[in-house]
Amino acid sequence: MAETNKKGFDKKKVRYLVLFAIIIAVEAIFCFTPLGSIPIGPLVATLAMIPVCITGVILGVRAGSVLGFIAGLFSFIYWTFMAPGVMSLAFTPFFKFEFAEGITFGGSWWTLVICFVPRILVGTLSGLVYKAVAGRTEKNAVRITGAVLAGIAGSAINTIGVLGGIALFMGKEFGAIAATVPEYGTLWGFIGLTVLTNAIPEAVVSGVVTPSALPIKKLVAGKL
């Protein structure tokens, strides 16, 4: 009996590790290729946080938090080496540019907080929300509701963390940059437009897509 249990545990662990590896690969695709962005009318929603939310739901809080860290690492790599630009100011301390004569922006180590902490919290919060709502229930309606709320909460905490971090640690820099863009005008104009054009669509997409992964949760648990 002990041997049988051990074999069962090993199979479950293999499923867990294989699925986690697949999700990391999907996260890399979303972070490093155009496949991670989808147009919704005039708006664009990024998909990078959806795998993190899904991981929190189907693999638990710990795995979700680890994938959130990996998502933060991918973001750091992208904005440091692959597409350095103005938004790099928020995600890497290794980007600087001359804003005006004698004024250079960039180089703040607080960017690592903005880059990593919100992503980690996506996996943590989505896992906790699903667990709080659905728990161990087998009722599909409750499980779907929990996954929807987990997807929305995960996406929202990323938005709050990133934009809040920008306002707290990079407010002066982004305020000066926003003043040069008519669509923004001010730091709060930049934050408000970002919420309308990115955060809301992303939360909606995350809330819709996250429940679709629930059958995988049963697969990992060996119930399929």
C-alpha positions as a Markdown table, in Angstrom:
| # | Residue | x | y | z |
|---|---|---|---|---|
| 1 | Met | 0.0 | 0.0 | 0.0 |
| 2 | Ala | 2.8 | 2.4 | 0.9 |
| 3 | Glu | 4.5 | 1.7 | -2.5 |
| 4 | Thr | 1.3 | 2.4 | -4.3 |
| 5 | Asn | 0.8 | 5.6 | -2.5 |
| 6 | Lys | 4.4 | 6.6 | -3.3 |
| 7 | Lys | 3.9 | 5.9 | -7.0 |
| 8 | Gly | 0.7 | 7.9 | -6.9 |
| 9 | Phe | 2.5 | 10.8 | -5.3 |
| 10 | Asp | 5.3 | 10.6 | -7.8 |
| 11 | Lys | 2.9 | 10.8 | -10.7 |
| 12 | Lys | 1.1 | 13.8 | -9.2 |
| 13 | Lys | 4.5 | 15.5 | -8.7 |
| 14 | Val | 5.5 | 14.8 | -12.3 |
| 15 | Arg | 2.2 | 16.3 | -13.5 |
| 16 | Tyr | 2.8 | 19.3 | -11.3 |
| 17 | Leu | 6.3 | 19.9 | -12.5 |
| 18 | Val | 5.5 | 19.4 | -16.2 |
| 19 | Leu | 2.5 | 21.7 | -16.0 |
| 20 | Phe | 4.6 | 24.4 | -14.2 |
| 21 | Ala | 7.3 | 24.1 | -16.9 |
| 22 | Ile | 4.7 | 24.5 | -19.6 |
| 23 | Ile | 3.2 | 27.6 | -17.9 |
| 24 | Ile | 6.7 | 29.1 | -17.6 |
| 25 | Ala | 7.1 | 28.6 | -21.4 |
| 26 | Val | 3.7 | 30.3 | -22.0 |
| 27 | Glu | 4.7 | 33.1 | -19.8 |
| 28 | Ala | 7.9 | 33.6 | -21.7 |
| 29 | Ile | 6.0 | 33.7 | -25.0 |
| 30 | Phe | 3.6 | 36.3 | -23.6 |
| 31 | Cys | 6.4 | 38.4 | -22.2 |
| 32 | Phe | 8.8 | 38.3 | -25.1 |
| 33 | Thr | 6.6 | 38.2 | -28.2 |
| 34 | Pro | 3.6 | 40.1 | -29.7 |
| 35 | Leu | 1.4 | 37.1 | -28.8 |
| 36 | Gly | 1.2 | 38.6 | -25.3 |
| 37 | Ser | -0.9 | 41.5 | -26.5 |
| 38 | Ile | -4.4 | 41.5 | -27.9 |
| 39 | Pro | -6.3 | 44.5 | -29.4 |
| 40 | Ile | -9.8 | 45.1 | -28.0 |
| 41 | Gly | -11.2 | 47.8 | -30.3 |
| 42 | Pro | -8.9 | 50.8 | -29.8 |
| 43 | Leu | -7.5 | 49.3 | -26.6 |
| 44 | Val | -4.7 | 46.8 | -26.0 |
| 45 | Ala | -4.7 | 44.2 | -23.2 |
| 46 | Thr | -1.6 | 42.3 | -22.2 |
| 47 | Leu | -1.8 | 38.7 | -21.3 |
| 48 | Ala | 1.4 | 38.3 | -19.2 |
| 49 | Met | -0.4 | 38.2 | -15.9 |
| 50 | Ile | -3.0 | 35.6 | -16.9 |
| 51 | Pro | -0.6 | 32.6 | -16.6 |
| 52 | Val | 0.4 | 33.9 | -13.1 |
| 53 | Cys | -3.3 | 34.0 | -12.1 |
| 54 | Ile | -3.9 | 30.6 | -13.5 |
| 55 | Thr | -1.0 | 29.2 | -11.6 |
| 56 | Gly | -2.2 | 30.6 | -8.4 |
| 57 | Val | -5.6 | 29.0 | -9.0 |
| 58 | Ile | -4.6 | 25.5 | -10.2 |
| 59 | Leu | -1.2 | 25.0 | -8.4 |
| 60 | Gly | -1.7 | 27.1 | -5.3 |
| 61 | Val | -0.3 | 30.2 | -3.6 |
| 62 | Arg | 3.3 | 29.1 | -3.5 |
| 63 | Ala | 3.6 | 28.2 | -7.2 |
| 64 | Gly | 1.7 | 31.3 | -8.2 |
| 65 | Ser | 4.1 | 33.5 | -6.2 |
| 66 | Val | 7.1 | 31.8 | -7.8 |
| 67 | Leu | 5.7 | 32.3 | -11.3 |
| 68 | Gly | 5.0 | 35.9 | -10.4 |
| 69 | Phe | 8.7 | 36.3 | -9.5 |
| 70 | Ile | 9.6 | 34.7 | -12.9 |
| 71 | Ala | 7.2 | 37.1 | -14.6 |
| 72 | Gly | 9.0 | 39.9 | -12.9 |
| 73 | Leu | 12.4 | 38.6 | -14.0 |
| 74 | Phe | 11.1 | 38.3 | -17.6 |
| 75 | Ser | 9.9 | 41.9 | -17.4 |
| 76 | Phe | 13.2 | 43.1 | -16.0 |
| 77 | Ile | 15.1 | 41.3 | -18.9 |
| 78 | Tyr | 12.7 | 42.7 | -21.5 |
| 79 | Trp | 12.9 | 46.3 | -20.4 |
| 80 | Thr | 16.6 | 46.2 | -19.7 |
| 81 | Phe | 17.9 | 44.4 | -22.8 |
| 82 | Met | 15.2 | 43.8 | -25.4 |
| 83 | Ala | 13.1 | 47.0 | -25.6 |
| 84 | Pro | 14.8 | 49.8 | -23.5 |
| 85 | Gly | 12.6 | 52.9 | -23.6 |
| 86 | Val | 10.8 | 55.4 | -21.4 |
| 87 | Met | 8.8 | 52.6 | -19.5 |
| 88 | Ser | 12.2 | 51.0 | -18.7 |
| 89 | Leu | 12.5 | 53.8 | -16.0 |
| 90 | Ala | 9.9 | 51.9 | -14.0 |
| 91 | Phe | 11.3 | 48.4 | -14.3 |
| 92 | Thr | 15.1 | 48.5 | -14.3 |
| 93 | Pro | 17.8 | 50.5 | -12.6 |
| 94 | Phe | 20.1 | 50.0 | -15.6 |
| 95 | Phe | 18.3 | 52.5 | -17.9 |
| 96 | Lys | 19.0 | 56.2 | -18.0 |
| 97 | Phe | 18.2 | 58.9 | -20.5 |
| 98 | Glu | 18.8 | 62.6 | -20.7 |
| 99 | Phe | 15.4 | 64.3 | -20.3 |
| 100 | Ala | 16.7 | 67.8 | -20.6 |
| 101 | Glu | 20.0 | 69.5 | -20.7 |
| 102 | Gly | 21.6 | 68.7 | -17.4 |
| 103 | Ile | 18.7 | 66.5 | -16.3 |
| 104 | Thr | 19.1 | 62.7 | -16.4 |
| 105 | Phe | 16.3 | 60.3 | -15.4 |
| 106 | Gly | 16.8 | 56.6 | -14.4 |
| 107 | Gly | 19.0 | 54.4 | -12.3 |
| 108 | Ser | 16.7 | 54.1 | -9.3 |
| 109 | Trp | 16.9 | 50.7 | -7.4 |
| 110 | Trp | 13.3 | 51.2 | -6.4 |
| 111 | Thr | 12.4 | 50.0 | -9.9 |
| 112 | Leu | 13.2 | 46.5 | -8.7 |
| 113 | Val | 10.3 | 46.8 | -6.2 |
| 114 | Ile | 8.0 | 47.9 | -9.0 |
| 115 | Cys | 9.2 | 45.2 | -11.3 |
| 116 | Phe | 9.0 | 42.2 | -8.9 |
| 117 | Val | 6.7 | 42.8 | -6.0 |
| 118 | Pro | 3.4 | 43.4 | -7.9 |
| 119 | Arg | 4.1 | 40.3 | -10.1 |
| 120 | Ile | 4.7 | 38.1 | -7.0 |
| 121 | Leu | 1.5 | 39.4 | -5.4 |
| 122 | Val | -0.5 | 38.5 | -8.5 |
| 123 | Gly | 0.2 | 34.8 | -7.9 |
| 124 | Thr | -0.2 | 35.1 | -4.2 |
| 125 | Leu | -3.5 | 37.0 | -4.3 |
| 126 | Ser | -5.1 | 35.0 | -7.0 |
| 127 | Gly | -4.3 | 31.8 | -5.1 |
| 128 | Leu | -5.6 | 33.2 | -1.9 |
| 129 | Val | -8.8 | 34.5 | -3.5 |
| 130 | Tyr | -9.6 | 31.2 | -5.2 |
| 131 | Lys | -8.9 | 29.3 | -2.0 |
| 132 | Ala | -11.1 | 31.6 | 0.0 |
| 133 | Val | -14.1 | 31.5 | -2.4 |
| 134 | Ala | -13.9 | 27.9 | -3.7 |
| 135 | Gly | -12.0 | 26.1 | -1.0 |
| 136 | Arg | -12.4 | 22.4 | -1.5 |
| 137 | Thr | -15.8 | 22.5 | -3.0 |
| 138 | Glu | -16.7 | 20.5 | -6.1 |
| 139 | Lys | -19.5 | 22.8 | -7.1 |
| 140 | Asn | -18.7 | 24.1 | -10.6 |
| 141 | Ala | -20.5 | 27.4 | -10.2 |
| 142 | Val | -18.5 | 28.2 | -7.0 |
| 143 | Arg | -15.3 | 27.1 | -8.5 |
| 144 | Ile | -15.8 | 29.2 | -11.7 |
| 145 | Thr | -16.8 | 32.2 | -9.5 |
| 146 | Gly | -13.7 | 31.8 | -7.5 |
| 147 | Ala | -11.5 | 31.6 | -10.6 |
| 148 | Val | -13.2 | 34.7 | -12.2 |
| 149 | Leu | -12.6 | 36.7 | -9.0 |
| 150 | Ala | -9.0 | 35.4 | -8.7 |
| 151 | Gly | -8.2 | 36.4 | -12.3 |
| 152 | Ile | -9.7 | 39.9 | -11.8 |
| 153 | Ala | -8.0 | 40.3 | -8.4 |
| 154 | Gly | -4.6 | 39.2 | -9.7 |
| 155 | Ser | -4.7 | 41.6 | -12.7 |
| 156 | Ala | -5.9 | 44.4 | -10.4 |
| 157 | Ile | -3.1 | 44.0 | -7.8 |
| 158 | Asn | -0.5 | 44.2 | -10.6 |
| 159 | Thr | -2.0 | 47.4 | -11.9 |
| 160 | Ile | -2.2 | 48.9 | -8.4 |
| 161 | Gly | 1.3 | 47.8 | -7.6 |
| 162 | Val | 2.9 | 49.1 | -10.7 |
| 163 | Leu | 1.1 | 52.4 | -11.0 |
| 164 | Gly | 1.3 | 52.9 | -7.3 |
| 165 | Gly | 5.0 | 52.2 | -7.4 |
| 166 | Ile | 5.5 | 54.7 | -10.2 |
| 167 | Ala | 3.6 | 57.4 | -8.3 |
| 168 | Leu | 5.5 | 56.7 | -5.1 |
| 169 | Phe | 9.0 | 56.1 | -6.3 |
| 170 | Met | 9.1 | 57.7 | -9.8 |
| 171 | Gly | 6.4 | 60.3 | -9.6 |
| 172 | Lys | 8.7 | 63.2 | -10.4 |
| 173 | Glu | 10.2 | 61.6 | -13.4 |
| 174 | Phe | 6.9 | 60.3 | -14.9 |
| 175 | Gly | 5.2 | 63.6 | -14.0 |
| 176 | Ala | 7.8 | 65.5 | -16.1 |
| 177 | Ile | 7.5 | 63.1 | -19.0 |
| 178 | Ala | 3.7 | 63.1 | -18.9 |
| 179 | Ala | 3.7 | 66.9 | -19.1 |
| 180 | Thr | 5.3 | 66.6 | -22.5 |
| 181 | Val | 2.5 | 64.3 | -23.8 |
| 182 | Pro | -0.8 | 66.1 | -24.6 |
| 183 | Glu | -2.8 | 63.0 | -24.0 |
| 184 | Tyr | -1.5 | 62.7 | -20.4 |
| 185 | Gly | -0.7 | 66.2 | -19.2 |
| 186 | Thr | 0.1 | 65.2 | -15.7 |
| 187 | Leu | 1.2 | 62.1 | -13.8 |
| 188 | Trp | -2.4 | 61.4 | -12.8 |
| 189 | Gly | -3.5 | 61.8 | -16.4 |
| 190 | Phe | -1.0 | 59.1 | -17.3 |
| 191 | Ile | -2.2 | 56.9 | -14.5 |
| 192 | Gly | -5.9 | 57.4 | -15.4 |
| 193 | Leu | -5.5 | 56.8 | -19.1 |
| 194 | Thr | -3.4 | 53.7 | -18.4 |
| 195 | Val | -6.2 | 52.3 | -16.2 |
| 196 | Leu | -8.8 | 53.0 | -18.9 |
| 197 | Thr | -6.8 | 51.7 | -21.8 |
| 198 | Asn | -4.9 | 48.8 | -20.3 |
| 199 | Ala | -5.9 | 47.9 | -16.7 |
| 200 | Ile | -9.6 | 47.5 | -17.2 |
| 201 | Pro | -9.4 | 45.4 | -20.4 |
| 202 | Glu | -6.7 | 43.2 | -18.8 |
| 203 | Ala | -8.8 | 42.6 | -15.7 |
| 204 | Val | -11.8 | 41.6 | -17.9 |
| 205 | Val | -9.7 | 39.2 | -20.1 |
| 206 | Ser | -8.1 | 37.7 | -17.0 |
| 207 | Gly | -11.4 | 37.1 | -15.4 |
| 208 | Val | -12.8 | 35.5 | -18.5 |
| 209 | Val | -9.8 | 33.3 | -19.3 |
| 210 | Thr | -8.7 | 32.1 | -15.8 |
| 211 | Pro | -11.7 | 29.8 | -15.2 |
| 212 | Ser | -10.9 | 27.9 | -18.5 |
| 213 | Ala | -7.9 | 26.3 | -16.7 |
| 214 | Leu | -10.0 | 24.7 | -14.0 |
| 215 | Pro | -10.1 | 21.3 | -15.7 |
| 216 | Ile | -6.3 | 21.3 | -15.5 |
| 217 | Lys | -6.6 | 21.5 | -11.7 |
| 218 | Lys | -8.4 | 18.2 | -11.7 |
| 219 | Leu | -5.8 | 16.7 | -13.9 |
| 220 | Val | -3.0 | 17.7 | -11.6 |
| 221 | Ala | -4.9 | 16.3 | -8.7 |
| 222 | Gly | -5.3 | 13.0 | -10.6 |
| 223 | Lys | -9.1 | 13.3 | -10.8 |
| 224 | Leu | -9.2 | 13.2 | -14.6 |
